[in-house]
């Protein structure tokens, strides 16, 4: 039996091609596995989110809108002369006073 000095190119090519195919399958499989578990995690987190009913959201929006309504004007504390006014009225007062906030303390 003699040792051959020539290189078997077809054998090396098929081994290299098989190795490259195995590497691609491993990379694509690992990426698919990652995406699968990532999507499961995202879906699980979305299931845990508490959705507030539309009526509750609308009620809170109405409550916030009432803060600026004229019916909400009045004294918060009459002894300290704290008054509740709508934001739009407060803006007009600031514009009329050229940006100076009216004094909340009695003159000494």
PEBEL-V477665 format. One record per pair of residues at least 24 apart in sequence whose ideal C-beta (glycine too) atoms are under 6 Angstrom apart, sorted by the first residue. I is the first residue (numbers start at 1). J is the second residue. Records with the same first field share a line. If there is no record, write none. Layout:
I->J  J
//
This chain:
none
//
